Amino acid sequence: MSFDRMRPAPSSRSEVRLVGKSKAIEAIETDIECAARSDAKVLITGETGVGKEVVARLIHQRSQRSSGNLITVNCAGVPDSLLESELFGHTRGSFTGAYRDKAGLLEQAQNGTVFLDEVGEMSMRMQVVLLRFLETGEIQRIGAARSHTHVNVRLVTATNRDLQTQIASGAFREDLYFRLNVIRLSIPPLRARTDDIPLLIEHFLETCSRQHGVAAPRVDSATMAVLTAHPWPGNVRELRNVVERLVLKANGQVITPSGLPSDVLPRAARPVAAIATASAAQPARRPIAEEMVAQMLERRETFWSLVYPEFMARDLTREDLRGIVQIGLENTSGNYRLLTRLFGMPDEDYKRFLSFLRKHECHLPFKHYRVARVPLNSTRSTAAVV
């Protein structure tokens, strides 16, 4: 995905709601009402895919700022220079391509709310910049000699990381943590609130069938039991994707366990052929990964310009990305620092690259590749790093 497509924009006014009946959902609803009554900063924590942005939108919609903009910014994987410019704006001539003065998103959210997702991925430098803004409320555009204006916005942040651990390791500022952590909402993973799964399935069956203009299928009791028992490591986001797939495949018919994806079925219930070929699933994707690596090595493409946009646009799967990383580690004997150079990245992108892989669960254990390995072809060798 290009930076243009990544550009955050004001949210739509469409109504959002929490779906569920568990005690966890009831507690979250109470916390949302409490947070909406004030202008205090809110920190939302929880695993990827649990619905942190939905909670942020509900807080905004139910607050006195609902008539203002809600602007969302994903801090993960965005270079400091771009993130600072997006948030604070810039002056004409402050950097290459700055042909005019530009207001930042914080200015555009005047009297509204700014939601910073994945705030735990911010660099130390950007943490300092954000902390300064929180202390003064002043906007100093990039390239300006002094503050441009003072804004009145509410800040809601979210992270899937343990910020206390980040603080202990020196990766997150403690003073910024205390600034953000005024009201804390922790959203439990879907596996901890299984009572909500049937309601979510029914909700997504309806919304996905309406979205695609097809008849809504029905899930029989045996299928519902299988779906409820699944651990859903990707949480609500994964559940929605599975239901959408089922809606398109079922064409209004009843969904039985045999119609479920094999990775959702309990291992004992998977078709023998699916179990036998499970280990072969990654090699089937290998040509895509090989082609990407070949372009980076032979055509001097970089990871950020080639792989990253395709992955963020969902044209590459996690399986593809893991295959790309695997080929790279095979060529560098498990050395991630060499891997960043192999993929055309400067050394300073090392931490950003690892953070991106961990965020999307594509960070492979390097120890598996510490032994000598024969490259897939002679053009892909560790010598390409030099």
C-alpha positions as CSV (number, residue, x, y, z in Angstrom):
1,M,0.0,0.0,0.0
2,S,1.4,3.4,-0.9
3,F,1.7,6.2,1.5
4,D,-1.1,8.0,-0.3
5,R,-3.5,5.1,0.4
6,M,-2.3,5.0,3.9
7,R,-3.2,8.6,4.5
8,P,-5.6,8.8,7.4
9,A,-8.9,10.5,6.8
10,P,-11.8,11.6,9.0
11,S,-14.1,8.8,9.9
12,S,-17.5,8.4,8.5
13,R,-20.6,9.1,10.6
14,S,-21.8,5.5,10.2
15,E,-23.1,3.9,13.4
16,V,-21.0,1.3,15.1
17,R,-21.8,-0.9,18.0
18,L,-20.5,-3.7,20.1
19,V,-22.0,-7.2,19.5
20,G,-22.1,-9.6,22.4
21,K,-23.8,-10.5,25.6
22,S,-20.8,-11.6,27.8
23,K,-19.9,-10.0,31.0
24,A,-16.7,-8.7,29.3
25,I,-18.8,-6.8,26.8
26,E,-21.0,-5.4,29.5
27,A,-17.9,-4.2,31.3
28,I,-16.6,-2.6,28.2
29,E,-19.9,-0.8,27.6
30,T,-19.7,0.6,31.1
31,D,-16.1,1.8,30.5
32,I,-17.1,3.4,27.2
33,E,-19.9,5.3,28.9
34,C,-17.5,6.5,31.6
35,A,-14.9,7.5,29.1
36,A,-17.4,9.4,26.9
37,R,-18.5,11.6,29.8
38,S,-15.1,13.3,30.0
39,D,-12.3,14.6,27.9
40,A,-9.6,12.5,29.6
41,K,-7.1,10.6,27.5
42,V,-7.9,7.0,26.9
43,L,-5.6,4.0,26.4
44,I,-7.1,0.9,24.8
45,T,-5.2,-2.3,25.1
46,G,-5.8,-5.8,23.6
47,E,-4.6,-8.2,21.0
48,T,-4.7,-7.5,17.3
49,G,-8.2,-7.8,15.9
50,V,-10.2,-7.5,19.1
51,G,-12.0,-4.3,18.1
52,K,-9.9,-1.5,19.6
53,E,-10.9,1.0,16.8
54,V,-14.6,0.1,17.3
55,V,-14.3,1.1,21.0
56,A,-12.5,4.3,20.1
57,R,-15.3,5.2,17.6
58,L,-18.0,4.5,20.3
59,I,-16.2,6.7,22.8
60,H,-16.2,9.5,20.2
61,Q,-19.8,9.1,19.1
62,R,-21.1,9.1,22.7
63,S,-19.0,12.1,23.8
64,Q,-19.7,15.8,23.5
65,R,-17.2,15.9,20.7
66,S,-19.4,13.7,18.4
67,S,-20.1,16.7,16.1
68,G,-16.4,17.1,15.4
69,N,-14.1,14.9,13.4
70,L,-12.8,11.5,14.5
71,I,-9.4,11.0,12.7
72,T,-7.6,7.7,12.9
73,V,-3.9,7.2,12.4
74,N,-2.1,3.9,12.4
75,C,1.4,4.5,13.8
76,A,2.8,1.1,12.8
77,G,5.3,1.0,9.9
78,V,5.1,4.7,9.1
79,P,8.5,6.6,9.0
80,D,9.0,9.3,11.5
81,S,9.1,12.1,8.9
82,L,5.8,11.1,7.3
83,L,4.1,10.5,10.7
84,E,5.2,13.9,12.0
85,S,4.1,15.7,8.8
86,E,0.7,13.9,8.9
87,L,0.1,14.8,12.5
88,F,1.5,18.3,12.7
89,G,1.7,19.5,9.1
90,H,4.5,21.3,7.3
91,T,5.6,24.5,5.8
92,R,6.4,25.1,2.1
93,G,9.9,24.1,1.3
94,S,10.5,22.3,4.6
95,F,11.5,19.1,2.6
96,T,11.5,17.8,-0.9
97,G,7.9,17.7,-2.2
98,A,6.6,20.3,0.3
99,Y,5.2,22.7,-2.4
100,R,2.8,24.4,-0.1
101,D,1.9,24.9,3.6
102,K,-0.2,22.0,4.8
103,A,-2.2,21.6,8.0
104,G,-1.8,18.4,10.0
105,L,-4.4,16.0,11.1
106,L,-4.3,17.4,14.7
107,E,-5.4,20.8,13.3
108,Q,-8.1,19.1,11.2
109,A,-9.5,17.4,14.3
110,Q,-10.1,20.7,16.1
111,N,-12.8,20.1,18.8
112,G,-12.9,16.5,17.8
113,T,-10.9,13.3,18.5
114,V,-7.7,11.8,17.3
115,F,-7.3,8.0,17.5
116,L,-3.6,6.9,17.4
117,D,-3.6,3.1,16.8
118,E,-0.5,1.0,17.5
119,V,1.0,3.8,19.6
120,G,3.5,1.3,21.0
121,E,5.2,1.2,17.6
122,M,6.2,4.9,17.7
123,S,10.0,5.6,17.7
124,M,11.5,7.3,20.7
125,R,11.8,10.5,18.7
126,M,8.1,10.6,17.8
127,Q,7.3,9.8,21.4
128,V,9.2,13.0,22.5
129,V,7.3,15.0,19.8
130,L,3.9,13.6,21.0
131,L,4.8,14.2,24.6
132,R,5.6,17.9,23.9
133,F,2.2,18.3,22.2
134,L,0.4,16.7,25.1
135,E,2.1,19.2,27.5
136,T,1.3,22.3,25.5
137,G,-1.4,21.6,23.0
138,E,0.6,23.7,20.5
139,I,1.2,22.8,16.9
140,Q,4.6,23.5,15.3
141,R,4.6,22.5,11.7
142,I,7.7,20.9,10.2
143,G,10.0,23.7,9.0
144,A,8.4,26.4,11.1
145,A,10.4,28.4,13.6
146,R,7.7,28.7,16.1
147,S,4.3,27.3,17.1
148,H,1.6,27.8,14.5
149,T,-1.6,27.4,16.6
150,H,-3.1,25.8,19.7
151,V,-5.6,23.0,19.2
152,N,-8.3,21.5,21.3
153,V,-8.5,17.8,20.6
154,R,-9.1,14.6,22.6
155,L,-6.5,11.9,22.2
156,V,-7.4,8.2,22.3
157,T,-4.6,5.7,21.8
158,A,-4.4,1.9,21.4
159,T,-1.8,-0.8,21.4
160,N,-1.5,-4.5,21.3
161,R,1.8,-4.4,23.2
162,D,2.6,-4.6,26.9
163,L,3.7,-1.0,27.4
164,Q,5.1,-1.8,30.9
165,T,7.4,-4.3,29.3
166,Q,8.3,-1.8,26.6
167,I,9.2,0.7,29.3
168,A,11.4,-1.8,31.1
169,S,13.3,-2.5,27.9
170,G,13.7,1.2,27.1
171,A,11.5,1.1,24.0
172,F,8.7,3.3,25.4
173,R,8.9,6.5,27.6
174,E,7.4,6.1,31.0
175,D,6.4,9.8,31.2
176,L,4.4,9.4,27.9
177,Y,2.8,6.2,29.2
178,F,1.5,8.1,32.3
179,R,0.2,10.9,30.1
180,L,-1.8,8.4,27.9
181,N,-2.9,6.0,30.6
182,V,-5.6,8.2,32.3
183,I,-8.6,6.0,31.4
184,R,-7.6,2.4,30.6
185,L,-9.8,0.0,28.6
186,S,-8.6,-3.6,28.2
187,I,-10.4,-5.7,25.6
188,P,-10.2,-9.4,26.2
189,P,-9.5,-11.8,23.3
190,L,-12.4,-13.6,21.6
191,R,-11.4,-16.9,23.1
192,A,-12.0,-15.4,26.6
193,R,-15.6,-14.5,25.7
194,T,-17.0,-17.4,23.8
195,D,-20.6,-16.4,24.6
196,D,-20.2,-13.6,22.1
197,I,-19.2,-15.8,19.2
198,P,-22.7,-17.0,18.0
199,L,-24.0,-13.4,18.1
200,L,-21.0,-12.2,16.1
201,I,-21.4,-14.9,13.6
202,E,-25.1,-14.0,13.1
203,H,-24.2,-10.4,12.8
204,F,-21.5,-11.0,10.2
205,L,-23.7,-13.4,8.2
206,E,-26.2,-10.6,7.9
207,T,-23.8,-7.7,7.1
208,C,-21.6,-9.7,4.7
209,S,-24.6,-11.1,2.7
210,R,-26.0,-7.6,2.5
211,Q,-22.6,-6.2,1.4
212,H,-22.2,-8.8,-1.4
213,G,-25.8,-8.9,-2.4
214,V,-26.3,-12.6,-1.8
215,A,-28.8,-14.6,0.3
216,A,-27.7,-15.0,3.9
217,P,-26.9,-18.7,4.7
218,R,-27.8,-20.4,8.0
219,V,-25.3,-22.1,10.3
220,D,-26.5,-25.4,11.7
221,S,-25.9,-26.3,15.4
222,A,-22.9,-28.6,14.8
223,T,-21.1,-26.0,12.7
224,M,-21.9,-23.3,15.4
225,A,-20.3,-25.6,18.0
226,V,-17.2,-26.0,15.9
227,L,-16.9,-22.3,15.4
228,T,-17.5,-21.5,19.0
229,A,-14.7,-24.0,20.1
230,H,-12.1,-22.5,17.7
231,P,-9.5,-20.4,19.6
232,W,-9.6,-17.5,17.0
233,P,-6.0,-16.3,17.3
234,G,-6.9,-13.4,15.0
235,N,-9.9,-12.5,17.1
236,V,-13.0,-10.7,15.7
237,R,-11.2,-9.8,12.5
238,E,-10.4,-13.4,11.8
239,L,-13.9,-14.5,12.6
240,R,-15.4,-11.9,10.2
241,N,-13.1,-13.0,7.4
242,V,-14.1,-16.6,7.8
243,V,-17.8,-15.8,7.9
244,E,-17.4,-13.6,4.8
245,R,-15.8,-16.5,3.0
246,L,-18.6,-18.8,4.1
247,V,-21.3,-16.4,2.9
248,L,-19.7,-16.2,-0.6
249,K,-19.3,-20.0,-0.8
250,A,-22.6,-21.1,0.7
251,N,-24.8,-19.0,-1.6
252,G,-27.7,-19.0,0.9
253,Q,-27.5,-22.7,1.7
254,V,-27.1,-24.2,5.2
255,I,-23.5,-24.3,6.3
256,T,-22.4,-27.6,7.8
257,P,-19.0,-28.6,9.3
258,S,-17.9,-30.1,6.0
259,G,-18.2,-26.6,4.5
260,L,-15.8,-25.0,7.0
261,P,-12.2,-24.1,6.2
262,S,-9.8,-26.9,7.3
263,D,-7.9,-24.5,9.6
264,V,-11.0,-23.9,11.6
265,L,-11.9,-27.6,12.1
266,P,-10.5,-29.5,15.1
267,R,-7.5,-31.5,13.9
268,A,-9.3,-34.8,14.5
269,A,-12.2,-33.7,12.2
270,R,-10.1,-32.4,9.3
271,P,-10.2,-34.4,6.1
272,V,-7.3,-36.8,5.8
273,A,-6.2,-35.1,2.6
274,A,-6.1,-31.8,4.3
275,I,-3.9,-33.1,7.1
276,A,-1.6,-34.9,4.7
277,T,-1.1,-31.8,2.7
278,A,-0.9,-29.3,5.5
279,S,2.8,-29.3,5.6
280,A,2.8,-28.8,1.8
281,A,0.8,-25.6,2.0
282,Q,3.8,-23.3,2.3
283,P,5.7,-24.8,-0.6
284,A,2.6,-24.2,-2.7
285,R,3.0,-20.5,-2.0
286,R,6.8,-20.6,-2.4
287,P,6.9,-19.4,-6.0
288,I,5.2,-16.1,-5.0
289,A,7.8,-15.6,-2.2
290,E,10.7,-16.6,-4.6
291,E,9.5,-14.1,-7.2
292,M,9.4,-11.3,-4.6
293,V,12.9,-12.1,-3.3
294,A,14.2,-12.4,-6.9
295,Q,12.9,-8.9,-7.6
296,M,14.6,-7.5,-4.5
297,L,17.9,-9.2,-5.3
298,E,18.1,-8.9,-9.0
299,R,16.2,-5.8,-9.8
300,R,17.3,-3.8,-6.7
301,E,13.8,-3.4,-5.4
302,T,13.4,-2.8,-1.7
303,F,11.2,-4.5,0.9
304,W,9.3,-1.3,1.6
305,S,8.6,-0.4,-2.0
306,L,7.8,-4.0,-3.2
307,V,6.6,-6.3,-0.5
308,Y,5.1,-3.9,2.1
309,P,2.6,-2.2,-0.3
310,E,1.4,-5.6,-1.6
311,F,1.0,-7.0,1.9
312,M,-0.9,-4.0,3.3
313,A,-3.2,-4.1,0.3
314,R,-3.8,-7.8,1.1
315,D,-2.5,-9.0,-2.2
316,L,0.1,-11.0,-0.3
317,T,-0.9,-13.2,2.6
318,R,0.9,-13.8,5.9
319,E,2.0,-17.1,4.5
320,D,3.6,-15.3,1.5
321,L,5.4,-12.9,3.8
322,R,6.7,-15.7,6.0
323,G,7.9,-17.4,2.8
324,I,9.8,-14.3,1.8
325,V,11.4,-14.0,5.3
326,Q,12.3,-17.7,5.2
327,I,14.1,-17.4,1.9
328,G,16.0,-14.4,3.2
329,L,17.0,-16.1,6.5
330,E,18.2,-19.1,4.5
331,N,20.4,-16.8,2.6
332,T,21.7,-15.0,5.6
333,S,22.0,-18.0,7.9
334,G,19.4,-16.6,10.2
335,N,20.9,-13.1,10.5
336,Y,18.1,-10.5,10.5
337,R,20.5,-7.6,10.3
338,L,22.0,-9.0,7.1
339,L,18.4,-9.7,6.0
340,T,17.5,-6.0,6.1
341,R,20.5,-5.2,3.8
342,L,19.6,-8.2,1.6
343,F,16.1,-6.7,1.1
344,G,17.4,-3.3,0.2
345,M,16.8,-1.6,3.6
346,P,19.3,0.7,5.4
347,D,20.6,-0.5,8.8
348,E,18.5,2.0,10.7
349,D,15.3,0.2,9.5
350,Y,16.3,-3.0,11.4
351,K,14.1,-2.3,14.4
352,R,11.2,-1.1,12.3
353,F,11.4,-4.2,10.1
354,L,11.4,-6.6,13.1
355,S,8.5,-4.6,14.6
356,F,6.5,-5.0,11.4
357,L,7.1,-8.7,11.3
358,R,6.2,-9.3,14.9
359,K,3.0,-7.2,14.5
360,H,1.8,-9.4,11.7
361,E,3.1,-12.6,13.3
362,C,5.6,-13.2,10.5
363,H,8.8,-13.1,12.6
364,L,10.5,-16.5,12.2
365,P,12.9,-18.0,14.8
366,F,16.4,-17.3,13.5
367,K,17.9,-20.4,15.2
368,H,16.4,-22.7,12.6
369,Y,18.6,-21.1,10.0
370,R,21.9,-20.9,11.8
371,V,23.2,-24.0,10.1
372,A,24.7,-23.8,6.6
373,R,22.1,-24.0,3.9
374,V,22.3,-24.3,0.2
375,P,20.6,-21.3,-1.5
376,L,17.8,-22.0,-3.9
377,N,19.9,-20.8,-6.8
378,S,23.3,-19.4,-7.3
379,T,22.1,-15.9,-7.6
380,R,20.6,-15.8,-4.1
381,S,23.6,-16.1,-1.9
382,T,24.7,-14.3,1.2
383,A,27.3,-12.6,-0.9
384,A,24.4,-10.5,-2.3
385,V,24.4,-8.7,1.1
386,V,27.8,-7.1,0.6
